Amino acid sequence: MNLPVTYQIPSFPVVSETEEKKSRFICWLGPIEDKADFQGQLGLIRSKYPDASHHCTAVVIGNPDNPEVMQADDDGEPGGSAGRPMLELLLKQGIGNVGAIVSRYFGGTKLGVGGLMRAYRGSVGMALQKVNLETYVPLENVSVGCDFAQESRLRFLVGRHQGNCGVAEYATKVIVPISLPRNEWRSLRIQLKAESFDILD
């Protein structure tokens, strides 16, 4: 199965607040690079809302159709009542490299598992209505070696494959760092090899 090469990610973080039977649900939703990045953000949220009863989380890193990381945590709420519905909503929306943290201030009335699922899903849903999305294009970064006479040809080929060339190093050969969309790399690699460029993985 061929997965979409590009996918949607949040442009920047948003915060929204909802209420259910006097319980407050504050949702932070934003872009995440990796698990360490997400844990750092969770630490900031815990510090910002130290009196919250729970800080439930969901994170999707990578392509949402086949994530590198996909995690949910109920943080003391009944199993499956918080993190999982949050995660399911993020996946349903097809968003990658995203984290959601919902801090709950208990309002005195128990909501039951069904009520909690609706409340946590609704909190993330409200944040999703506010967030701006952008298209993420996974990039391949490699260095290519060539003779001085080949440099302009290399730059032409890279540009034709929607890539960019960085600052070259000049020694006995020219070393050019290149960056291009991952889906363009295979065909460019074949062409570079056919024309005797050195691919320095």
C-alpha positions in Angstrom: 0.0 0.0 0.0 1.4 3.4 -0.9 0.9 6.0 1.9 0.5 9.7 1.1 3.9 11.3 1.1 2.7 14.6 2.6 0.3 15.1 5.5 -1.1 17.8 7.6 0.5 19.2 10.8 -0.4 22.0 13.2 1.3 25.3 12.2 1.5 26.5 15.9 0.0 25.6 19.3 -3.5 26.5 20.3 -5.3 26.4 23.7 -9.0 25.9 24.2 -11.3 25.4 27.2 -14.6 23.5 27.5 -16.8 22.8 30.5 -18.8 19.7 31.4 -20.9 19.6 34.6 -18.6 22.2 36.2 -15.4 20.3 35.3 -13.0 22.4 33.2 -11.1 20.9 30.4 -8.2 22.9 29.1 -6.6 21.5 25.9 -3.2 22.4 24.5 -2.7 21.1 21.0 0.3 21.8 18.9 3.2 20.6 16.7 5.5 17.9 18.1 8.9 16.9 16.7 9.5 13.7 18.9 8.7 12.1 22.2 11.2 14.2 24.1 9.7 17.4 22.7 6.2 16.2 23.8 7.4 15.2 27.3 8.9 18.7 27.6 5.6 20.3 26.7 3.8 18.1 29.2 6.1 19.3 31.9 5.3 22.9 31.0 1.6 22.2 31.1 1.9 20.4 34.5 3.7 23.5 35.9 1.2 25.9 34.4 -1.8 23.9 35.8 -0.4 22.3 39.0 -3.8 21.9 40.7 -5.5 20.1 37.8 -6.8 16.6 38.7 -5.5 15.0 35.5 -3.3 15.8 32.5 -4.4 13.3 29.8 -2.4 13.0 26.6 -2.4 11.8 23.0 0.4 12.1 20.5 0.9 11.1 16.8 4.5 11.4 15.4 5.0 10.9 11.7 2.5 10.1 9.0 -0.9 9.6 10.6 -1.7 6.7 8.2 1.3 4.8 9.6 2.7 6.7 12.6 6.2 6.2 14.0 4.8 6.9 17.5 1.2 6.7 18.5 0.5 7.0 22.3 -2.3 7.9 24.7 -2.4 8.2 28.5 -5.4 8.5 30.8 -3.3 9.9 33.7 -5.5 8.3 36.4 -8.9 8.6 34.6 -10.7 5.3 34.1 -8.9 3.2 31.4 -9.8 4.2 27.8 -11.9 7.2 28.9 -9.5 10.0 28.0 -6.3 9.4 26.0 -7.8 6.9 23.6 -10.7 9.0 22.4 -8.3 12.0 22.1 -5.9 9.9 20.0 -8.7 8.4 17.8 -9.9 11.9 17.0 -6.4 13.1 16.0 -6.0 10.0 13.7 -9.5 10.5 12.2 -8.6 14.0 11.3 -5.4 12.8 9.6 -3.0 15.0 11.4 0.6 14.0 12.1 3.4 15.4 14.3 0.8 16.5 16.8 0.3 16.4 20.5 -2.7 17.0 22.6 -2.7 17.6 26.4 -6.0 18.0 28.2 -5.9 19.3 31.8 -9.0 18.6 33.9 -10.2 20.5 36.9 -12.7 18.3 38.6 -16.0 20.1 39.2 -17.5 17.8 41.9 -19.7 15.7 39.6 -18.5 12.3 38.3 -19.1 12.0 34.5 -18.9 8.3 34.1 -16.8 6.6 31.4 -19.1 7.6 28.5 -19.3 11.2 29.8 -15.5 11.4 30.2 -14.9 10.1 26.6 -17.3 12.7 25.2 -15.7 15.5 27.3 -12.1 14.7 26.4 -12.9 14.1 22.7 -14.9 17.4 22.8 -12.0 19.3 24.3 -9.6 18.2 21.6 -12.3 18.8 19.0 -12.7 22.4 20.1 -8.9 22.9 19.8 -8.9 21.3 16.3 -11.5 23.9 15.2 -9.0 26.7 16.2 -5.8 25.2 14.8 -4.2 26.2 11.5 -2.8 23.3 9.5 0.0 23.2 7.0 1.3 20.5 4.7 4.4 18.7 5.9 6.7 17.3 3.2 9.2 14.8 4.5 12.7 15.6 3.2 15.7 13.6 2.3 19.1 15.2 3.1 22.2 13.8 1.5 25.6 15.0 0.3 26.8 14.5 -3.3 30.3 14.6 -4.5 31.3 15.5 -8.1 34.0 17.1 -10.2 34.0 20.9 -10.6 32.7 20.5 -14.2 29.7 18.6 -12.9 28.5 21.0 -10.3 26.2 23.1 -12.5 24.7 19.8 -13.8 24.1 18.6 -10.3 22.4 21.8 -9.3 20.2 21.6 -12.4 19.1 18.0 -11.6 18.4 18.8 -8.0 16.2 21.8 -8.9 14.3 19.7 -11.4 13.4 17.3 -8.6 12.1 20.2 -6.4 15.2 20.2 -4.2 17.7 22.7 -2.9 21.5 22.7 -2.8 23.3 24.0 0.2 26.8 25.6 0.4 29.3 23.5 -1.4 32.7 22.5 0.0 35.6 22.7 -2.5 38.5 20.4 -2.1 39.8 17.8 -4.6 36.1 17.3 -5.4 33.0 19.4 -4.8 30.8 18.2 -2.0 27.2 19.6 -2.2 24.6 19.0 0.5 21.2 18.6 -1.0 17.6 18.5 0.4 14.6 17.4 -1.5 11.2 15.8 -1.0 11.6 12.1 -0.1 9.3 11.0 -2.9 11.7 12.6 -5.4 14.9 11.0 -4.1 14.6 7.6 -5.7 14.4 8.9 -9.2 17.2 11.5 -8.6 19.4 8.9 -7.0 19.1 6.6 -10.1 20.0 9.5 -12.4 22.9 10.6 -10.2 24.4 7.1 -10.2 23.9 6.9 -14.0 25.9 10.1 -14.4 28.7 9.0 -12.0 28.0 11.4 -9.2 29.2 10.2 -5.7 26.4 9.8 -3.3 27.8 10.3 0.2 25.1 8.8 2.5 
